[in-house]
């Protein structure tokens, strides 16, 4: 049986100061809620680069964009409270 993908995806890139702040928020909320998360490097994914390059960091929950540039903790928690 294939492994379930995490509900939370952070699209980011190395050396991005906004990404560092977003990463900390995502890690904190994920730990609080018990949800798994994954970070995708925009430099390693051509489709994500084309779609999001002007907006990083980008937060996706259940494949829906929740935030960009700044990850709002309350918006993230609200998105996680909804089930896909």
Phi and psi in radians as a Rosetta constraint file:
Dihedral C 1 N 2 CA 2 C 2 CIRCULARHARMONIC -1.166 0.35
Dihedral N 2 CA 2 C 2 N 3 CIRCULARHARMONIC 2.579 0.35
Dihedral C 2 N 3 CA 3 C 3 CIRCULARHARMONIC -1.222 0.35
Dihedral N 3 CA 3 C 3 N 4 CIRCULARHARMONIC 2.416 0.35
Dihedral C 3 N 4 CA 4 C 4 CIRCULARHARMONIC -1.206 0.35
Dihedral N 4 CA 4 C 4 N 5 CIRCULARHARMONIC 2.347 0.35
Dihedral C 4 N 5 CA 5 C 5 CIRCULARHARMONIC -1.302 0.35
Dihedral N 5 CA 5 C 5 N 6 CIRCULARHARMONIC 2.514 0.35
Dihedral C 5 N 6 CA 6 C 6 CIRCULARHARMONIC -1.062 0.35
Dihedral N 6 CA 6 C 6 N 7 CIRCULARHARMONIC 2.558 0.35
Dihedral C 6 N 7 CA 7 C 7 CIRCULARHARMONIC -1.266 0.35
Dihedral N 7 CA 7 C 7 N 8 CIRCULARHARMONIC -0.447 0.35
Dihedral C 7 N 8 CA 8 C 8 CIRCULARHARMONIC -1.835 0.35
Dihedral N 8 CA 8 C 8 N 9 CIRCULARHARMONIC 2.219 0.35
Dihedral C 8 N 9 CA 9 C 9 CIRCULARHARMONIC -2.225 0.35
Dihedral N 9 CA 9 C 9 N 10 CIRCULARHARMONIC 2.229 0.35
Dihedral C 9 N 10 CA 10 C 10 CIRCULARHARMONIC -1.878 0.35
Dihedral N 10 CA 10 C 10 N 11 CIRCULARHARMONIC 2.070 0.35
Dihedral C 10 N 11 CA 11 C 11 CIRCULARHARMONIC -1.640 0.35
Dihedral N 11 CA 11 C 11 N 12 CIRCULARHARMONIC 2.089 0.35
Dihedral C 11 N 12 CA 12 C 12 CIRCULARHARMONIC -2.598 0.35
Dihedral N 12 CA 12 C 12 N 13 CIRCULARHARMONIC -3.054 0.35
Dihedral C 12 N 13 CA 13 C 13 CIRCULARHARMONIC -2.603 0.35
Dihedral N 13 CA 13 C 13 N 14 CIRCULARHARMONIC 2.723 0.35
Dihedral C 13 N 14 CA 14 C 14 CIRCULARHARMONIC -1.101 0.35
Dihedral N 14 CA 14 C 14 N 15 CIRCULARHARMONIC 2.545 0.35
Dihedral C 14 N 15 CA 15 C 15 CIRCULARHARMONIC 1.365 0.35
Dihedral N 15 CA 15 C 15 N 16 CIRCULARHARMONIC 0.163 0.35
Dihedral C 15 N 16 CA 16 C 16 CIRCULARHARMONIC -1.680 0.35
Dihedral N 16 CA 16 C 16 N 17 CIRCULARHARMONIC 2.011 0.35
Dihedral C 16 N 17 CA 17 C 17 CIRCULARHARMONIC -1.166 0.35
Dihedral N 17 CA 17 C 17 N 18 CIRCULARHARMONIC -0.589 0.35
Dihedral C 17 N 18 CA 18 C 18 CIRCULARHARMONIC -1.165 0.35
Dihedral N 18 CA 18 C 18 N 19 CIRCULARHARMONIC -0.605 0.35
Dihedral C 18 N 19 CA 19 C 19 CIRCULARHARMONIC -1.153 0.35
Dihedral N 19 CA 19 C 19 N 20 CIRCULARHARMONIC -0.640 0.35
Dihedral C 19 N 20 CA 20 C 20 CIRCULARHARMONIC -1.101 0.35
Dihedral N 20 CA 20 C 20 N 21 CIRCULARHARMONIC -0.763 0.35
Dihedral C 20 N 21 CA 21 C 21 CIRCULARHARMONIC -1.137 0.35
Dihedral N 21 CA 21 C 21 N 22 CIRCULARHARMONIC -0.741 0.35
Dihedral C 21 N 22 CA 22 C 22 CIRCULARHARMONIC -1.114 0.35
Dihedral N 22 CA 22 C 22 N 23 CIRCULARHARMONIC -0.722 0.35
Dihedral C 22 N 23 CA 23 C 23 CIRCULARHARMONIC -1.033 0.35
Dihedral N 23 CA 23 C 23 N 24 CIRCULARHARMONIC -0.741 0.35
Dihedral C 23 N 24 CA 24 C 24 CIRCULARHARMONIC -1.124 0.35
Dihedral N 24 CA 24 C 24 N 25 CIRCULARHARMONIC -0.739 0.35
Dihedral C 24 N 25 CA 25 C 25 CIRCULARHARMONIC -1.132 0.35
Dihedral N 25 CA 25 C 25 N 26 CIRCULARHARMONIC -0.811 0.35
Dihedral C 25 N 26 CA 26 C 26 CIRCULARHARMONIC -1.073 0.35
Dihedral N 26 CA 26 C 26 N 27 CIRCULARHARMONIC -0.784 0.35
Dihedral C 26 N 27 CA 27 C 27 CIRCULARHARMONIC -1.077 0.35
Dihedral N 27 CA 27 C 27 N 28 CIRCULARHARMONIC -0.735 0.35
Dihedral C 27 N 28 CA 28 C 28 CIRCULARHARMONIC -1.129 0.35
Dihedral N 28 CA 28 C 28 N 29 CIRCULARHARMONIC -0.852 0.35
Dihedral C 28 N 29 CA 29 C 29 CIRCULARHARMONIC -1.165 0.35
Dihedral N 29 CA 29 C 29 N 30 CIRCULARHARMONIC -0.710 0.35
Dihedral C 29 N 30 CA 30 C 30 CIRCULARHARMONIC -1.086 0.35
Dihedral N 30 CA 30 C 30 N 31 CIRCULARHARMONIC -0.737 0.35
Dihedral C 30 N 31 CA 31 C 31 CIRCULARHARMONIC -1.116 0.35
Dihedral N 31 CA 31 C 31 N 32 CIRCULARHARMONIC -0.727 0.35
Dihedral C 31 N 32 CA 32 C 32 CIRCULARHARMONIC -1.128 0.35
Dihedral N 32 CA 32 C 32 N 33 CIRCULARHARMONIC -0.649 0.35
Dihedral C 32 N 33 CA 33 C 33 CIRCULARHARMONIC -1.656 0.35
Dihedral N 33 CA 33 C 33 N 34 CIRCULARHARMONIC -0.214 0.35
Dihedral C 33 N 34 CA 34 C 34 CIRCULARHARMONIC 1.369 0.35
Dihedral N 34 CA 34 C 34 N 35 CIRCULARHARMONIC 0.197 0.35
Dihedral C 34 N 35 CA 35 C 35 CIRCULARHARMONIC -1.507 0.35
Dihedral N 35 CA 35 C 35 N 36 CIRCULARHARMONIC 2.475 0.35
Dihedral C 35 N 36 CA 36 C 36 CIRCULARHARMONIC -1.400 0.35
Dihedral N 36 CA 36 C 36 N 37 CIRCULARHARMONIC 2.672 0.35
Dihedral C 36 N 37 CA 37 C 37 CIRCULARHARMONIC -2.487 0.35
Dihedral N 37 CA 37 C 37 N 38 CIRCULARHARMONIC 2.801 0.35
Dihedral C 37 N 38 CA 38 C 38 CIRCULARHARMONIC -2.416 0.35
Dihedral N 38 CA 38 C 38 N 39 CIRCULARHARMONIC 2.574 0.35
Dihedral C 38 N 39 CA 39 C 39 CIRCULARHARMONIC -1.887 0.35
Dihedral N 39 CA 39 C 39 N 40 CIRCULARHARMONIC 2.327 0.35
Dihedral C 39 N 40 CA 40 C 40 CIRCULARHARMONIC -1.934 0.35
Dihedral N 40 CA 40 C 40 N 41 CIRCULARHARMONIC 2.223 0.35
Dihedral C 40 N 41 CA 41 C 41 CIRCULARHARMONIC -1.425 0.35
Dihedral N 41 CA 41 C 41 N 42 CIRCULARHARMONIC 2.050 0.35
Dihedral C 41 N 42 CA 42 C 42 CIRCULARHARMONIC -1.082 0.35
Dihedral N 42 CA 42 C 42 N 43 CIRCULARHARMONIC -0.419 0.35
Dihedral C 42 N 43 CA 43 C 43 CIRCULARHARMONIC -1.337 0.35
Dihedral N 43 CA 43 C 43 N 44 CIRCULARHARMONIC -0.258 0.35
Dihedral C 43 N 44 CA 44 C 44 CIRCULARHARMONIC -1.843 0.35
Dihedral N 44 CA 44 C 44 N 45 CIRCULARHARMONIC 0.056 0.35
Dihedral C 44 N 45 CA 45 C 45 CIRCULARHARMONIC -2.381 0.35
Dihedral N 45 CA 45 C 45 N 46 CIRCULARHARMONIC 1.817 0.35
Dihedral C 45 N 46 CA 46 C 46 CIRCULARHARMONIC -1.039 0.35
Dihedral N 46 CA 46 C 46 N 47 CIRCULARHARMONIC -0.708 0.35
Dihedral C 46 N 47 CA 47 C 47 CIRCULARHARMONIC -1.150 0.35
Dihedral N 47 CA 47 C 47 N 48 CIRCULARHARMONIC -0.766 0.35
Dihedral C 47 N 48 CA 48 C 48 CIRCULARHARMONIC -1.163 0.35
Dihedral N 48 CA 48 C 48 N 49 CIRCULARHARMONIC -0.652 0.35
Dihedral C 48 N 49 CA 49 C 49 CIRCULARHARMONIC -1.064 0.35
Dihedral N 49 CA 49 C 49 N 50 CIRCULARHARMONIC -0.812 0.35
Dihedral C 49 N 50 CA 50 C 50 CIRCULARHARMONIC -1.107 0.35
Dihedral N 50 CA 50 C 50 N 51 CIRCULARHARMONIC -0.691 0.35
Dihedral C 50 N 51 CA 51 C 51 CIRCULARHARMONIC -1.377 0.35
Dihedral N 51 CA 51 C 51 N 52 CIRCULARHARMONIC -0.669 0.35
Dihedral C 51 N 52 CA 52 C 52 CIRCULARHARMONIC -2.061 0.35
Dihedral N 52 CA 52 C 52 N 53 CIRCULARHARMONIC 0.011 0.35
Dihedral C 52 N 53 CA 53 C 53 CIRCULARHARMONIC -0.958 0.35
Dihedral N 53 CA 53 C 53 N 54 CIRCULARHARMONIC -0.494 0.35
Dihedral C 53 N 54 CA 54 C 54 CIRCULARHARMONIC -1.556 0.35
Dihedral N 54 CA 54 C 54 N 55 CIRCULARHARMONIC -0.060 0.35
Dihedral C 54 N 55 CA 55 C 55 CIRCULARHARMONIC -2.046 0.35
Dihedral N 55 CA 55 C 55 N 56 CIRCULARHARMONIC -0.085 0.35
Dihedral C 55 N 56 CA 56 C 56 CIRCULARHARMONIC -1.083 0.35
Dihedral N 56 CA 56 C 56 N 57 CIRCULARHARMONIC 2.588 0.35
Dihedral C 56 N 57 CA 57 C 57 CIRCULARHARMONIC -1.292 0.35
Dihedral N 57 CA 57 C 57 N 58 CIRCULARHARMONIC 2.654 0.35
Dihedral C 57 N 58 CA 58 C 58 CIRCULARHARMONIC -2.148 0.35
Dihedral N 58 CA 58 C 58 N 59 CIRCULARHARMONIC 2.328 0.35
Dihedral C 58 N 59 CA 59 C 59 CIRCULARHARMONIC -1.864 0.35
Dihedral N 59 CA 59 C 59 N 60 CIRCULARHARMONIC 2.208 0.35
Dihedral C 59 N 60 CA 60 C 60 CIRCULARHARMONIC -2.027 0.35
Dihedral N 60 CA 60 C 60 N 61 CIRCULARHARMONIC 2.365 0.35
Dihedral C 60 N 61 CA 61 C 61 CIRCULARHARMONIC -2.196 0.35
Dihedral N 61 CA 61 C 61 N 62 CIRCULARHARMONIC 2.152 0.35
Dihedral C 61 N 62 CA 62 C 62 CIRCULARHARMONIC 0.958 0.35
Dihedral N 62 CA 62 C 62 N 63 CIRCULARHARMONIC 0.704 0.35
Dihedral C 62 N 63 CA 63 C 63 CIRCULARHARMONIC 1.157 0.35
Dihedral N 63 CA 63 C 63 N 64 CIRCULARHARMONIC 0.289 0.35
Dihedral C 63 N 64 CA 64 C 64 CIRCULARHARMONIC -1.996 0.35
Dihedral N 64 CA 64 C 64 N 65 CIRCULARHARMONIC 2.267 0.35
Dihedral C 64 N 65 CA 65 C 65 CIRCULARHARMONIC -1.177 0.35
Dihedral N 65 CA 65 C 65 N 66 CIRCULARHARMONIC 2.193 0.35
Dihedral C 65 N 66 CA 66 C 66 CIRCULARHARMONIC -1.818 0.35
Dihedral N 66 CA 66 C 66 N 67 CIRCULARHARMONIC -0.727 0.35
Dihedral C 66 N 67 CA 67 C 67 CIRCULARHARMONIC -2.620 0.35
Dihedral N 67 CA 67 C 67 N 68 CIRCULARHARMONIC 2.828 0.35
Dihedral C 67 N 68 CA 68 C 68 CIRCULARHARMONIC -2.597 0.35
Dihedral N 68 CA 68 C 68 N 69 CIRCULARHARMONIC 2.767 0.35
Dihedral C 68 N 69 CA 69 C 69 CIRCULARHARMONIC 1.161 0.35
Dihedral N 69 CA 69 C 69 N 70 CIRCULARHARMONIC -0.821 0.35
Dihedral C 69 N 70 CA 70 C 70 CIRCULARHARMONIC -2.398 0.35
Dihedral N 70 CA 70 C 70 N 71 CIRCULARHARMONIC 2.187 0.35
Dihedral C 70 N 71 CA 71 C 71 CIRCULARHARMONIC -1.566 0.35
Dihedral N 71 CA 71 C 71 N 72 CIRCULARHARMONIC 2.016 0.35
Dihedral C 71 N 72 CA 72 C 72 CIRCULARHARMONIC -1.518 0.35
Dihedral N 72 CA 72 C 72 N 73 CIRCULARHARMONIC 2.113 0.35
Dihedral C 72 N 73 CA 73 C 73 CIRCULARHARMONIC -1.050 0.35
Dihedral N 73 CA 73 C 73 N 74 CIRCULARHARMONIC -0.737 0.35
Dihedral C 73 N 74 CA 74 C 74 CIRCULARHARMONIC -1.166 0.35
Dihedral N 74 CA 74 C 74 N 75 CIRCULARHARMONIC -0.697 0.35
Dihedral C 74 N 75 CA 75 C 75 CIRCULARHARMONIC -1.135 0.35
Dihedral N 75 CA 75 C 75 N 76 CIRCULARHARMONIC -0.680 0.35
Dihedral C 75 N 76 CA 76 C 76 CIRCULARHARMONIC -1.115 0.35
Dihedral N 76 CA 76 C 76 N 77 CIRCULARHARMONIC -0.795 0.35
Dihedral C 76 N 77 CA 77 C 77 CIRCULARHARMONIC -1.093 0.35
Dihedral N 77 CA 77 C 77 N 78 CIRCULARHARMONIC -0.683 0.35
Dihedral C 77 N 78 CA 78 C 78 CIRCULARHARMONIC -1.119 0.35
Dihedral N 78 CA 78 C 78 N 79 CIRCULARHARMONIC -0.736 0.35
Dihedral C 78 N 79 CA 79 C 79 CIRCULARHARMONIC -1.112 0.35
Dihedral N 79 CA 79 C 79 N 80 CIRCULARHARMONIC -0.677 0.35
Dihedral C 79 N 80 CA 80 C 80 CIRCULARHARMONIC -1.232 0.35
Dihedral N 80 CA 80 C 80 N 81 CIRCULARHARMONIC -0.480 0.35
Dihedral C 80 N 81 CA 81 C 81 CIRCULARHARMONIC -1.209 0.35
Dihedral N 81 CA 81 C 81 N 82 CIRCULARHARMONIC -0.444 0.35
Dihedral C 81 N 82 CA 82 C 82 CIRCULARHARMONIC -1.445 0.35
Dihedral N 82 CA 82 C 82 N 83 CIRCULARHARMONIC 2.450 0.35
Dihedral C 82 N 83 CA 83 C 83 CIRCULARHARMONIC -1.704 0.35
Dihedral N 83 CA 83 C 83 N 84 CIRCULARHARMONIC 2.481 0.35
